[in-house]
Amino acid sequence: MPPLNHRKPGLAGAVLGSEEITAEVVCDGVHVHPSMVRLALSAKQPSHFMAITDGTAGTGLPRGSRTTIGGRPITVGDAALLDDGTIAGSVLTMDRAFALLVETMGVGIVHAATICASTPARAMGLHGLGTIATGAVADLVVLDRALNVVKTFIAGKLVHSRASNEPRRTNEPCRTL
């Protein structure tokens, strides 16, 4: 996609300028710089802005791990990279996207929840998902103060609970390439 330019705004400018379009953004600090995420969010507001992961087979693997995408080798770093350094996708998880929105991009917790859950569910027509309301599906994630996942509920049933000795995510800031 061509970059946003003041004379030729291109696709990014068209999306940001349209009230009818909900913008999808990989909020990993690599695909889109945190300053540009803040700018896009200002233009779209949380109700028309959704965080996506663009996750690859490298998601969850340690830095330096190798895997493939479309038969091509990728290396896990701040993103999934082809051997020539081209971004092939992300290694972002949604809980990390939420944490980056709050910690690195200065988004409030309520707006981050809207961006990561409510807006995507509404944009995809998934009624009863992405909200906490009477009659809604009780898919919930409980976070600790450091924004680490502590518990996960699907349809009201506990499906994950972090053991007290399980490693936690660090609070180091996002590094950009």
CNS distance restraints for C-alpha pairs under 8 A (distance, minus, plus):
assign (resid   1 and name CA) (resid  11 and name CA) 7.34 0.50 0.50
assign (resid   2 and name CA) (resid  10 and name CA) 6.73 0.50 0.50
assign (resid   2 and name CA) (resid  11 and name CA) 7.62 0.50 0.50
assign (resid   3 and name CA) (resid   9 and name CA) 7.76 0.50 0.50
assign (resid   3 and name CA) (resid  10 and name CA) 7.42 0.50 0.50
assign (resid   3 and name CA) (resid  12 and name CA) 7.45 0.50 0.50
assign (resid   4 and name CA) (resid   8 and name CA) 7.18 0.50 0.50
assign (resid   4 and name CA) (resid   9 and name CA) 5.03 0.50 0.50
assign (resid   4 and name CA) (resid  10 and name CA) 6.32 0.50 0.50
assign (resid   4 and name CA) (resid  11 and name CA) 7.85 0.50 0.50
assign (resid   4 and name CA) (resid  12 and name CA) 5.91 0.50 0.50
assign (resid   4 and name CA) (resid  13 and name CA) 6.24 0.50 0.50
assign (resid   5 and name CA) (resid   9 and name CA) 4.82 0.50 0.50
assign (resid   5 and name CA) (resid  10 and name CA) 7.40 0.50 0.50
assign (resid   9 and name CA) (resid  13 and name CA) 4.46 0.50 0.50
assign (resid   9 and name CA) (resid  14 and name CA) 6.89 0.50 0.50
assign (resid  10 and name CA) (resid  14 and name CA) 6.27 0.50 0.50
assign (resid  11 and name CA) (resid  15 and name CA) 6.18 0.50 0.50
assign (resid  12 and name CA) (resid  16 and name CA) 6.15 0.50 0.50
assign (resid  13 and name CA) (resid  17 and name CA) 5.94 0.50 0.50
assign (resid  14 and name CA) (resid  18 and name CA) 6.16 0.50 0.50
assign (resid  15 and name CA) (resid  21 and name CA) 6.15 0.50 0.50
assign (resid  15 and name CA) (resid  22 and name CA) 7.63 0.50 0.50
assign (resid  15 and name CA) (resid  23 and name CA) 6.49 0.50 0.50
assign (resid  16 and name CA) (resid  23 and name CA) 7.34 0.50 0.50
assign (resid  16 and name CA) (resid  40 and name CA) 6.57 0.50 0.50
assign (resid  16 and name CA) (resid  43 and name CA) 6.06 0.50 0.50
assign (resid  16 and name CA) (resid  44 and name CA) 6.30 0.50 0.50
assign (resid  17 and name CA) (resid  43 and name CA) 7.48 0.50 0.50
assign (resid  19 and name CA) (resid  44 and name CA) 7.46 0.50 0.50
assign (resid  19 and name CA) (resid  48 and name CA) 7.87 0.50 0.50
assign (resid  21 and name CA) (resid  48 and name CA) 6.94 0.50 0.50
assign (resid  22 and name CA) (resid  44 and name CA) 7.57 0.50 0.50
assign (resid  22 and name CA) (resid  47 and name CA) 7.88 0.50 0.50
assign (resid  22 and name CA) (resid  48 and name CA) 4.31 0.50 0.50
assign (resid  22 and name CA) (resid  49 and name CA) 5.49 0.50 0.50
assign (resid  22 and name CA) (resid  50 and name CA) 7.12 0.50 0.50
assign (resid  22 and name CA) (resid 123 and name CA) 7.23 0.50 0.50
assign (resid  23 and name CA) (resid  44 and name CA) 7.39 0.50 0.50
assign (resid  23 and name CA) (resid  48 and name CA) 6.16 0.50 0.50
assign (resid  23 and name CA) (resid  49 and name CA) 4.84 0.50 0.50
assign (resid  23 and name CA) (resid  50 and name CA) 6.14 0.50 0.50
assign (resid  24 and name CA) (resid  49 and name CA) 6.20 0.50 0.50
assign (resid  24 and name CA) (resid  50 and name CA) 5.01 0.50 0.50
assign (resid  24 and name CA) (resid  51 and name CA) 5.93 0.50 0.50
assign (resid  24 and name CA) (resid  52 and name CA) 6.21 0.50 0.50
assign (resid  25 and name CA) (resid  32 and name CA) 7.54 0.50 0.50
assign (resid  25 and name CA) (resid  37 and name CA) 7.67 0.50 0.50
assign (resid  25 and name CA) (resid  49 and name CA) 7.51 0.50 0.50
assign (resid  25 and name CA) (resid  50 and name CA) 6.31 0.50 0.50
assign (resid  25 and name CA) (resid  51 and name CA) 5.17 0.50 0.50
assign (resid  25 and name CA) (resid  52 and name CA) 5.75 0.50 0.50
assign (resid  26 and name CA) (resid  31 and name CA) 6.16 0.50 0.50
assign (resid  26 and name CA) (resid  32 and name CA) 6.77 0.50 0.50
assign (resid  26 and name CA) (resid  51 and name CA) 5.87 0.50 0.50
assign (resid  26 and name CA) (resid  52 and name CA) 5.01 0.50 0.50
assign (resid  26 and name CA) (resid  53 and name CA) 5.36 0.50 0.50
assign (resid  26 and name CA) (resid  54 and name CA) 6.60 0.50 0.50
assign (resid  26 and name CA) (resid  90 and name CA) 7.89 0.50 0.50
assign (resid  27 and name CA) (resid  31 and name CA) 7.23 0.50 0.50
assign (resid  27 and name CA) (resid  32 and name CA) 6.59 0.50 0.50
assign (resid  27 and name CA) (resid  34 and name CA) 7.63 0.50 0.50
assign (resid  27 and name CA) (resid  37 and name CA) 7.09 0.50 0.50
assign (resid  27 and name CA) (resid  51 and name CA) 6.02 0.50 0.50
assign (resid  27 and name CA) (resid  52 and name CA) 6.99 0.50 0.50
assign (resid  27 and name CA) (resid  53 and name CA) 7.25 0.50 0.50
assign (resid  27 and name CA) (resid  97 and name CA) 5.72 0.50 0.50
assign (resid  27 and name CA) (resid 100 and name CA) 7.24 0.50 0.50
assign (resid  27 and name CA) (resid 101 and name CA) 7.02 0.50 0.50
assign (resid  28 and name CA) (resid  32 and name CA) 7.12 0.50 0.50
assign (resid  28 and name CA) (resid  53 and name CA) 7.74 0.50 0.50
assign (resid  28 and name CA) (resid  90 and name CA) 7.60 0.50 0.50
assign (resid  28 and name CA) (resid  92 and name CA) 6.33 0.50 0.50
assign (resid  28 and name CA) (resid  97 and name CA) 6.19 0.50 0.50
assign (resid  28 and name CA) (resid 100 and name CA) 6.97 0.50 0.50
assign (resid  28 and name CA) (resid 174 and name CA) 7.53 0.50 0.50
assign (resid  29 and name CA) (resid  33 and name CA) 4.91 0.50 0.50
assign (resid  29 and name CA) (resid  34 and name CA) 5.42 0.50 0.50
assign (resid  29 and name CA) (resid 100 and name CA) 7.90 0.50 0.50
assign (resid  29 and name CA) (resid 174 and name CA) 6.31 0.50 0.50
assign (resid  29 and name CA) (resid 175 and name CA) 6.99 0.50 0.50
assign (resid  29 and name CA) (resid 176 and name CA) 5.76 0.50 0.50
assign (resid  30 and name CA) (resid  78 and name CA) 6.87 0.50 0.50
assign (resid  30 and name CA) (resid  79 and name CA) 6.83 0.50 0.50
assign (resid  30 and name CA) (resid 175 and name CA) 7.64 0.50 0.50
assign (resid  30 and name CA) (resid 176 and name CA) 5.13 0.50 0.50
assign (resid  30 and name CA) (resid 177 and name CA) 6.17 0.50 0.50
assign (resid  31 and name CA) (resid  87 and name CA) 7.94 0.50 0.50
assign (resid  31 and name CA) (resid  90 and name CA) 7.92 0.50 0.50
assign (resid  32 and name CA) (resid  36 and name CA) 6.36 0.50 0.50
assign (resid  32 and name CA) (resid  37 and name CA) 6.42 0.50 0.50
assign (resid  33 and name CA) (resid  37 and name CA) 6.36 0.50 0.50
assign (resid  33 and name CA) (resid 176 and name CA) 7.31 0.50 0.50
assign (resid  34 and name CA) (resid  38 and name CA) 6.27 0.50 0.50
assign (resid  34 and name CA) (resid 104 and name CA) 7.05 0.50 0.50
assign (resid  34 and name CA) (resid 105 and name CA) 5.54 0.50 0.50
assign (resid  35 and name CA) (resid  39 and name CA) 6.26 0.50 0.50
assign (resid  35 and name CA) (resid 105 and name CA) 7.31 0.50 0.50
assign (resid  36 and name CA) (resid  40 and name CA) 6.01 0.50 0.50
assign (resid  37 and name CA) (resid  41 and name CA) 6.02 0.50 0.50
assign (resid  37 and name CA) (resid 105 and name CA) 7.38 0.50 0.50
assign (resid  38 and name CA) (resid  42 and name CA) 6.10 0.50 0.50
assign (resid  38 and name CA) (resid 105 and name CA) 6.50 0.50 0.50
assign (resid  39 and name CA) (resid  43 and name CA) 6.36 0.50 0.50
assign (resid  40 and name CA) (resid  44 and name CA) 6.09 0.50 0.50
assign (resid  41 and name CA) (resid  45 and name CA) 5.13 0.50 0.50
assign (resid  41 and name CA) (resid  46 and name CA) 6.53 0.50 0.50
assign (resid  41 and name CA) (resid  49 and name CA) 6.37 0.50 0.50
assign (resid  44 and name CA) (resid  48 and name CA) 5.32 0.50 0.50
assign (resid  44 and name CA) (resid  49 and name CA) 5.91 0.50 0.50
assign (resid  45 and name CA) (resid  49 and name CA) 6.27 0.50 0.50
assign (resid  46 and name CA) (resid  50 and name CA) 7.28 0.50 0.50
assign (resid  46 and name CA) (resid 111 and name CA) 6.03 0.50 0.50
assign (resid  46 and name CA) (resid 112 and name CA) 7.85 0.50 0.50
assign (resid  46 and name CA) (resid 114 and name CA) 6.21 0.50 0.50
assign (resid  46 and name CA) (resid 115 and name CA) 5.52 0.50 0.50
assign (resid  46 and name CA) (resid 119 and name CA) 7.24 0.50 0.50
assign (resid  47 and name CA) (resid 114 and name CA) 7.09 0.50 0.50
assign (resid  47 and name CA) (resid 115 and name CA) 7.27 0.50 0.50
assign (resid  47 and name CA) (resid 119 and name CA) 5.66 0.50 0.50
assign (resid  48 and name CA) (resid 119 and name CA) 6.63 0.50 0.50
assign (resid  49 and name CA) (resid 115 and name CA) 5.93 0.50 0.50
assign (resid  49 and name CA) (resid 119 and name CA) 6.81 0.50 0.50
assign (resid  50 and name CA) (resid 114 and name CA) 7.95 0.50 0.50
assign (resid  50 and name CA) (resid 115 and name CA) 4.61 0.50 0.50
assign (resid  50 and name CA) (resid 116 and name CA) 6.01 0.50 0.50
assign (resid  50 and name CA) (resid 117 and name CA) 7.99 0.50 0.50
assign (resid  50 and name CA) (resid 119 and name CA) 5.87 0.50 0.50
assign (resid  50 and name CA) (resid 120 and name CA) 5.72 0.50 0.50
assign (resid  51 and name CA) (resid  94 and name CA) 7.96 0.50 0.50
assign (resid  51 and name CA) (resid  97 and name CA) 7.07 0.50 0.50
assign (resid  51 and name CA) (resid 115 and name CA) 5.74 0.50 0.50
assign (resid  51 and name CA) (resid 116 and name CA) 5.33 0.50 0.50
assign (resid  51 and name CA) (resid 120 and name CA) 7.82 0.50 0.50
assign (resid  52 and name CA) (resid  94 and name CA) 7.35 0.50 0.50
assign (resid  52 and name CA) (resid  97 and name CA) 7.92 0.50 0.50
assign (resid  52 and name CA) (resid 116 and name CA) 7.59 0.50 0.50
assign (resid  53 and name CA) (resid  90 and name CA) 6.47 0.50 0.50
assign (resid  53 and name CA) (resid  91 and name CA) 7.51 0.50 0.50
assign (resid  53 and name CA) (resid  92 and name CA) 5.31 0.50 0.50
assign (resid  53 and name CA) (resid  93 and name CA) 6.14 0.50 0.50
assign (resid  53 and name CA) (resid  94 and name CA) 6.39 0.50 0.50
assign (resid  53 and name CA) (resid  97 and name CA) 7.35 0.50 0.50
assign (resid  54 and name CA) (resid  89 and name CA) 5.66 0.50 0.50
assign (resid  54 and name CA) (resid  90 and name CA) 5.35 0.50 0.50
assign (resid  54 and name CA) (resid  91 and name CA) 7.63 0.50 0.50
assign (resid  54 and name CA) (resid  92 and name CA) 7.32 0.50 0.50
assign (resid  55 and name CA) (resid  59 and name CA) 5.87 0.50 0.50
assign (resid  55 and name CA) (resid  89 and name CA) 6.14 0.50 0.50
assign (resid  55 and name CA) (resid  90 and name CA) 4.76 0.50 0.50
assign (resid  55 and name CA) (resid  91 and name CA) 5.08 0.50 0.50
assign (resid  55 and name CA) (resid  92 and name CA) 5.73 0.50 0.50
assign (resid  55 and name CA) (resid  93 and name CA) 7.05 0.50 0.50
assign (resid  56 and name CA) (resid  69 and name CA) 7.11 0.50 0.50
assign (resid  56 and name CA) (resid  80 and name CA) 7.09 0.50 0.50
assign (resid  56 and name CA) (resid  89 and name CA) 5.92 0.50 0.50
assign (resid  56 and name CA) (resid  90 and name CA) 6.01 0.50 0.50
assign (resid  56 and name CA) (resid  91 and name CA) 6.03 0.50 0.50
assign (resid  57 and name CA) (resid  67 and name CA) 6.64 0.50 0.50
assign (resid  57 and name CA) (resid  68 and name CA) 6.93 0.50 0.50
assign (resid  57 and name CA) (resid  69 and name CA) 7.03 0.50 0.50
assign (resid  57 and name CA) (resid  91 and name CA) 7.87 0.50 0.50
assign (resid  58 and name CA) (resid  65 and name CA) 7.41 0.50 0.50
assign (resid  58 and name CA) (resid  66 and name CA) 7.35 0.50 0.50
assign (resid  58 and name CA) (resid  67 and name CA) 6.26 0.50 0.50
assign (resid  58 and name CA) (resid  68 and name CA) 7.94 0.50 0.50
assign (resid  58 and name CA) (resid  74 and name CA) 7.78 0.50 0.50
assign (resid  58 and name CA) (resid  75 and name CA) 7.50 0.50 0.50
assign (resid  58 and name CA) (resid  76 and name CA) 5.77 0.50 0.50
assign (resid  58 and name CA) (resid  80 and name CA) 6.45 0.50 0.50
assign (resid  58 and name CA) (resid  90 and name CA) 7.86 0.50 0.50
assign (resid  58 and name CA) (resid  91 and name CA) 5.70 0.50 0.50
assign (resid  59 and name CA) (resid  76 and name CA) 7.87 0.50 0.50
assign (resid  59 and name CA) (resid  90 and name CA) 7.19 0.50 0.50
assign (resid  59 and name CA) (resid  91 and name CA) 3.99 0.50 0.50
assign (resid  59 and name CA) (resid  92 and name CA) 6.22 0.50 0.50
assign (resid  59 and name CA) (resid  93 and name CA) 7.04 0.50 0.50
assign (resid  60 and name CA) (resid  91 and name CA) 6.79 0.50 0.50
assign (resid  60 and name CA) (resid  93 and name CA) 7.79 0.50 0.50
assign (resid  61 and name CA) (resid  65 and name CA) 6.26 0.50 0.50
assign (resid  61 and name CA) (resid  76 and name CA) 7.08 0.50 0.50
assign (resid  62 and name CA) (resid  76 and name CA) 6.99 0.50 0.50
assign (resid  63 and name CA) (resid  75 and name CA) 7.85 0.50 0.50
assign (resid  63 and name CA) (resid  76 and name CA) 5.07 0.50 0.50
assign (resid  63 and name CA) (resid  77 and name CA) 5.06 0.50 0.50
assign (resid  63 and name CA) (resid  78 and name CA) 7.84 0.50 0.50
assign (resid  64 and name CA) (resid  75 and name CA) 5.85 0.50 0.50
assign (resid  64 and name CA) (resid  76 and name CA) 5.14 0.50 0.50
assign (resid  64 and name CA) (resid  77 and name CA) 6.16 0.50 0.50
assign (resid  65 and name CA) (resid  75 and name CA) 5.72 0.50 0.50
assign (resid  65 and name CA) (resid  76 and name CA) 5.31 0.50 0.50
assign (resid  66 and name CA) (resid  73 and name CA) 6.77 0.50 0.50
assign (resid  66 and name CA) (resid  74 and name CA) 5.67 0.50 0.50
assign (resid  66 and name CA) (resid  75 and name CA) 4.64 0.50 0.50
assign (resid  66 and name CA) (resid  76 and name CA) 6.36 0.50 0.50
assign (resid  67 and name CA) (resid  73 and name CA) 5.69 0.50 0.50
assign (resid  67 and name CA) (resid  74 and name CA) 5.46 0.50 0.50
assign (resid  67 and name CA) (resid  75 and name CA) 6.62 0.50 0.50
assign (resid  68 and name CA) (resid  72 and name CA) 5.13 0.50 0.50
assign (resid  68 and name CA) (resid  73 and name CA) 4.26 0.50 0.50
assign (resid  68 and name CA) (resid  74 and name CA) 5.29 0.50 0.50
assign (resid  69 and name CA) (resid  73 and name CA) 6.45 0.50 0.50
assign (resid  69 and name CA) (resid  74 and name CA) 6.77 0.50 0.50
assign (resid  69 and name CA) (resid  88 and name CA) 7.67 0.50 0.50
assign (resid  72 and name CA) (resid  82 and name CA) 7.46 0.50 0.50
assign (resid  73 and name CA) (resid  82 and name CA) 6.32 0.50 0.50
assign (resid  73 and name CA) (resid  83 and name CA) 7.03 0.50 0.50
assign (resid  74 and name CA) (resid  80 and name CA) 5.89 0.50 0.50
assign (resid  74 and name CA) (resid  81 and name CA) 5.13 0.50 0.50
assign (resid  74 and name CA) (resid  82 and name CA) 4.67 0.50 0.50
assign (resid  74 and name CA) (resid  83 and name CA) 6.46 0.50 0.50
assign (resid  74 and name CA) (resid  88 and name CA) 7.35 0.50 0.50
assign (resid  75 and name CA) (resid  80 and name CA) 5.64 0.50 0.50
assign (resid  75 and name CA) (resid  81 and name CA) 5.23 0.50 0.50
assign (resid  75 and name CA) (resid  82 and name CA) 6.56 0.50 0.50
assign (resid  75 and name CA) (resid  83 and name CA) 7.32 0.50 0.50
assign (resid  76 and name CA) (resid  80 and name CA) 4.88 0.50 0.50
assign (resid  76 and name CA) (resid  81 and name CA) 6.55 0.50 0.50
assign (resid  76 and name CA) (resid  91 and name CA) 7.15 0.50 0.50
assign (resid  77 and name CA) (resid  81 and name CA) 7.15 0.50 0.50
assign (resid  77 and name CA) (resid  91 and name CA) 7.86 0.50 0.50
assign (resid  78 and name CA) (resid  90 and name CA) 7.68 0.50 0.50
assign (resid  78 and name CA) (resid  91 and name CA) 7.16 0.50 0.50
assign (resid  78 and name CA) (resid 175 and name CA) 7.12 0.50 0.50
assign (resid  78 and name CA) (resid 176 and name CA) 7.32 0.50 0.50
assign (resid  78 and name CA) (resid 177 and name CA) 7.57 0.50 0.50
assign (resid  79 and name CA) (resid  87 and name CA) 6.60 0.50 0.50
assign (resid  79 and name CA) (resid  88 and name CA) 7.67 0.50 0.50
assign (resid  79 and name CA) (resid  89 and name CA) 6.37 0.50 0.50
assign (resid  79 and name CA) (resid  90 and name CA) 4.51 0.50 0.50
assign (resid  79 and name CA) (resid  91 and name CA) 5.33 0.50 0.50
assign (resid  79 and name CA) (resid  92 and name CA) 7.59 0.50 0.50
assign (resid  80 and name CA) (resid  87 and name CA) 5.96 0.50 0.50
assign (resid  80 and name CA) (resid  88 and name CA) 5.39 0.50 0.50
assign (resid  80 and name CA) (resid  89 and name CA) 5.23 0.50 0.50
assign (resid  80 and name CA) (resid  90 and name CA) 5.23 0.50 0.50
assign (resid  80 and name CA) (resid  91 and name CA) 6.04 0.50 0.50
assign (resid  81 and name CA) (resid  85 and name CA) 5.38 0.50 0.50
assign (resid  81 and name CA) (resid  86 and name CA) 5.52 0.50 0.50
assign (resid  81 and name CA) (resid  87 and name CA) 4.69 0.50 0.50
assign (resid  81 and name CA) (resid  88 and name CA) 5.27 0.50 0.50
assign (resid  81 and name CA) (resid  89 and name CA) 7.30 0.50 0.50
assign (resid  82 and name CA) (resid  86 and name CA) 5.26 0.50 0.50
assign (resid  82 and name CA) (resid  87 and name CA) 6.39 0.50 0.50
assign (resid  82 and name CA) (resid  88 and name CA) 5.99 0.50 0.50
assign (resid  92 and name CA) (resid  96 and name CA) 6.41 0.50 0.50
assign (resid  92 and name CA) (resid  97 and name CA) 6.60 0.50 0.50
assign (resid  93 and name CA) (resid  97 and name CA) 6.25 0.50 0.50
assign (resid  94 and name CA) (resid  98 and name CA) 6.17 0.50 0.50
assign (resid  94 and name CA) (resid 116 and name CA) 7.27 0.50 0.50
assign (resid  95 and name CA) (resid  99 and name CA) 6.27 0.50 0.50
assign (resid  95 and name CA) (resid 147 and name CA) 7.89 0.50 0.50
assign (resid  95 and name CA) (resid 148 and name CA) 7.57 0.50 0.50
assign (resid  95 and name CA) (resid 149 and name CA) 7.18 0.50 0.50
assign (resid  96 and name CA) (resid 100 and name CA) 6.01 0.50 0.50
assign (resid  97 and name CA) (resid 101 and name CA) 6.10 0.50 0.50
assign (resid  97 and name CA) (resid 116 and name CA) 7.89 0.50 0.50
assign (resid  98 and name CA) (resid 102 and name CA) 6.40 0.50 0.50
assign (resid  98 and name CA) (resid 112 and name CA) 5.98 0.50 0.50
assign (resid  98 and name CA) (resid 113 and name CA) 7.30 0.50 0.50
assign (resid  98 and name CA) (resid 116 and name CA) 6.65 0.50 0.50
assign (resid  99 and name CA) (resid 103 and name CA) 5.80 0.50 0.50
assign (resid  99 and name CA) (resid 104 and name CA) 7.82 0.50 0.50
assign (resid  99 and name CA) (resid 147 and name CA) 6.01 0.50 0.50
assign (resid 100 and name CA) (resid 104 and name CA) 5.03 0.50 0.50
assign (resid 100 and name CA) (resid 105 and name CA) 6.39 0.50 0.50
assign (resid 100 and name CA) (resid 173 and name CA) 7.95 0.50 0.50
assign (resid 100 and name CA) (resid 174 and name CA) 7.08 0.50 0.50
assign (resid 101 and name CA) (resid 105 and name CA) 4.82 0.50 0.50
assign (resid 101 and name CA) (resid 106 and name CA) 6.33 0.50 0.50
assign (resid 101 and name CA) (resid 107 and name CA) 5.43 0.50 0.50
assign (resid 101 and name CA) (resid 112 and name CA) 6.33 0.50 0.50
assign (resid 102 and name CA) (resid 106 and name CA) 5.10 0.50 0.50
assign (resid 102 and name CA) (resid 107 and name CA) 4.66 0.50 0.50
assign (resid 102 and name CA) (resid 108 and name CA) 5.88 0.50 0.50
assign (resid 102 and name CA) (resid 109 and name CA) 6.31 0.50 0.50
assign (resid 102 and name CA) (resid 112 and name CA) 6.70 0.50 0.50
assign (resid 103 and name CA) (resid 107 and name CA) 7.57 0.50 0.50
assign (resid 103 and name CA) (resid 173 and name CA) 7.60 0.50 0.50
assign (resid 104 and name CA) (resid 173 and name CA) 6.48 0.50 0.50
assign (resid 104 and name CA) (resid 174 and name CA) 6.79 0.50 0.50
assign (resid 107 and name CA) (resid 111 and name CA) 6.42 0.50 0.50
assign (resid 107 and name CA) (resid 112 and name CA) 6.08 0.50 0.50
assign (resid 108 and name CA) (resid 112 and name CA) 6.05 0.50 0.50
assign (resid 109 and name CA) (resid 113 and name CA) 6.13 0.50 0.50
assign (resid 110 and name CA) (resid 114 and name CA) 6.34 0.50 0.50
assign (resid 111 and name CA) (resid 115 and name CA) 6.10 0.50 0.50
assign (resid 112 and name CA) (resid 116 and name CA) 6.04 0.50 0.50
assign (resid 113 and name CA) (resid 117 and name CA) 5.70 0.50 0.50
assign (resid 113 and name CA) (resid 118 and name CA) 6.96 0.50 0.50
assign (resid 114 and name CA) (resid 118 and name CA) 4.61 0.50 0.50
assign (resid 114 and name CA) (resid 119 and name CA) 5.70 0.50 0.50
assign (resid 114 and name CA) (resid 130 and name CA) 7.83 0.50 0.50
assign (resid 115 and name CA) (resid 119 and name CA) 5.60 0.50 0.50
assign (resid 115 and name CA) (resid 120 and name CA) 7.16 0.50 0.50
assign (resid 116 and name CA) (resid 120 and name CA) 6.75 0.50 0.50
assign (resid 117 and name CA) (resid 121 and name CA) 6.17 0.50 0.50
assign (resid 117 and name CA) (resid 129 and name CA) 7.89 0.50 0.50
assign (resid 117 and name CA) (resid 130 and name CA) 4.57 0.50 0.50
assign (resid 117 and name CA) (resid 131 and name CA) 7.38 0.50 0.50
assign (resid 118 and name CA) (resid 122 and name CA) 6.13 0.50 0.50
assign (resid 118 and name CA) (resid 129 and name CA) 7.30 0.50 0.50
assign (resid 118 and name CA) (resid 130 and name CA) 4.12 0.50 0.50
assign (resid 118 and name CA) (resid 131 and name CA) 5.79 0.50 0.50
assign (resid 119 and name CA) (resid 123 and name CA) 5.94 0.50 0.50
assign (resid 119 and name CA) (resid 130 and name CA) 7.47 0.50 0.50
assign (resid 120 and name CA) (resid 124 and name CA) 6.15 0.50 0.50
assign (resid 120 and name CA) (resid 130 and name CA) 7.61 0.50 0.50
assign (resid 121 and name CA) (resid 125 and name CA) 6.16 0.50 0.50
assign (resid 121 and name CA) (resid 126 and name CA) 4.97 0.50 0.50
assign (resid 121 and name CA) (resid 127 and name CA) 7.13 0.50 0.50
assign (resid 121 and name CA) (resid 129 and name CA) 5.93 0.50 0.50
assign (resid 121 and name CA) (resid 130 and name CA) 5.46 0.50 0.50
assign (resid 122 and name CA) (resid 126 and name CA) 5.88 0.50 0.50
assign (resid 122 and name CA) (resid 127 and name CA) 6.87 0.50 0.50
assign (resid 122 and name CA) (resid 130 and name CA) 7.62 0.50 0.50
assign (resid 127 and name CA) (resid 136 and name CA) 7.85 0.50 0.50
assign (resid 128 and name CA) (resid 135 and name CA) 6.91 0.50 0.50
assign (resid 128 and name CA) (resid 136 and name CA) 4.12 0.50 0.50
assign (resid 128 and name CA) (resid 137 and name CA) 5.56 0.50 0.50
assign (resid 129 and name CA) (resid 136 and name CA) 6.10 0.50 0.50
assign (resid 129 and name CA) (resid 137 and name CA) 5.75 0.50 0.50
assign (resid 129 and name CA) (resid 138 and name CA) 7.88 0.50 0.50
assign (resid 129 and name CA) (resid 139 and name CA) 7.39 0.50 0.50
assign (resid 130 and name CA) (resid 139 and name CA) 7.81 0.50 0.50
assign (resid 131 and name CA) (resid 136 and name CA) 6.80 0.50 0.50
assign (resid 132 and name CA) (resid 136 and name CA) 6.49 0.50 0.50
assign (resid 132 and name CA) (resid 138 and name CA) 7.19 0.50 0.50
assign (resid 137 and name CA) (resid 154 and name CA) 7.91 0.50 0.50
assign (resid 137 and name CA) (resid 155 and name CA) 5.38 0.50 0.50
assign (resid 137 and name CA) (resid 156 and name CA) 7.33 0.50 0.50
assign (resid 138 and name CA) (resid 153 and name CA) 6.97 0.50 0.50
assign (resid 138 and name CA) (resid 154 and name CA) 6.20 0.50 0.50
assign (resid 138 and name CA) (resid 155 and name CA) 4.61 0.50 0.50
assign (resid 138 and name CA) (resid 156 and name CA) 4.66 0.50 0.50
assign (resid 139 and name CA) (resid 152 and name CA) 7.58 0.50 0.50
assign (resid 139 and name CA) (resid 153 and name CA) 5.31 0.50 0.50
assign (resid 139 and name CA) (resid 154 and name CA) 4.33 0.50 0.50
assign (resid 139 and name CA) (resid 155 and name CA) 5.26 0.50 0.50
assign (resid 139 and name CA) (resid 156 and name CA) 6.28 0.50 0.50
assign (resid 140 and name CA) (resid 152 and name CA) 5.82 0.50 0.50
assign (resid 140 and name CA) (resid 153 and name CA) 5.01 0.50 0.50
assign (resid 140 and name CA) (resid 154 and name CA) 6.59 0.50 0.50
assign (resid 140 and name CA) (resid 156 and name CA) 7.66 0.50 0.50
assign (resid 141 and name CA) (resid 149 and name CA) 6.73 0.50 0.50
assign (resid 141 and name CA) (resid 150 and name CA) 7.54 0.50 0.50
assign (resid 141 and name CA) (resid 151 and name CA) 5.81 0.50 0.50
assign (resid 141 and name CA) (resid 152 and name CA) 4.52 0.50 0.50
assign (resid 141 and name CA) (resid 153 and name CA) 6.32 0.50 0.50
assign (resid 142 and name CA) (resid 149 and name CA) 5.95 0.50 0.50
assign (resid 142 and name CA) (resid 150 and name CA) 5.47 0.50 0.50
assign (resid 142 and name CA) (resid 151 and name CA) 5.01 0.50 0.50
assign (resid 142 and name CA) (resid 152 and name CA) 6.31 0.50 0.50
assign (resid 143 and name CA) (resid 147 and name CA) 5.08 0.50 0.50
assign (resid 143 and name CA) (resid 148 and name CA) 5.22 0.50 0.50
assign (resid 143 and name CA) (resid 149 and name CA) 4.60 0.50 0.50
assign (resid 143 and name CA) (resid 150 and name CA) 5.29 0.50 0.50
assign (resid 143 and name CA) (resid 151 and name CA) 7.16 0.50 0.50
assign (resid 144 and name CA) (resid 148 and name CA) 5.44 0.50 0.50
assign (resid 144 and name CA) (resid 149 and name CA) 6.67 0.50 0.50
assign (resid 144 and name CA) (resid 150 and name CA) 6.32 0.50 0.50
assign (resid 146 and name CA) (resid 171 and name CA) 7.21 0.50 0.50
assign (resid 148 and name CA) (resid 168 and name CA) 6.48 0.50 0.50
assign (resid 148 and name CA) (resid 169 and name CA) 6.24 0.50 0.50
assign (resid 149 and name CA) (resid 162 and name CA) 7.35 0.50 0.50
assign (resid 150 and name CA) (resid 160 and name CA) 7.89 0.50 0.50
assign (resid 150 and name CA) (resid 161 and name CA) 5.79 0.50 0.50
assign (resid 150 and name CA) (resid 162 and name CA) 5.12 0.50 0.50
assign (resid 151 and name CA) (resid 158 and name CA) 7.22 0.50 0.50
assign (resid 151 and name CA) (resid 159 and name CA) 7.69 0.50 0.50
assign (resid 151 and name CA) (resid 160 and name CA) 5.35 0.50 0.50
assign (resid 151 and name CA) (resid 161 and name CA) 4.41 0.50 0.50
assign (resid 151 and name CA) (resid 162 and name CA) 6.31 0.50 0.50
assign (resid 152 and name CA) (resid 158 and name CA) 5.95 0.50 0.50
assign (resid 152 and name CA) (resid 159 and name CA) 5.75 0.50 0.50
assign (resid 152 and name CA) (resid 160 and name CA) 4.99 0.50 0.50
assign (resid 152 and name CA) (resid 161 and name CA) 6.63 0.50 0.50
assign (resid 153 and name CA) (resid 157 and name CA) 5.05 0.50 0.50
assign (resid 153 and name CA) (resid 158 and name CA) 4.36 0.50 0.50
assign (resid 153 and name CA) (resid 159 and name CA) 5.56 0.50 0.50
assign (resid 153 and name CA) (resid 160 and name CA) 7.09 0.50 0.50
assign (resid 154 and name CA) (resid 158 and name CA) 6.59 0.50 0.50
assign (resid 154 and name CA) (resid 159 and name CA) 6.60 0.50 0.50
assign (resid 162 and name CA) (resid 166 and name CA) 6.32 0.50 0.50
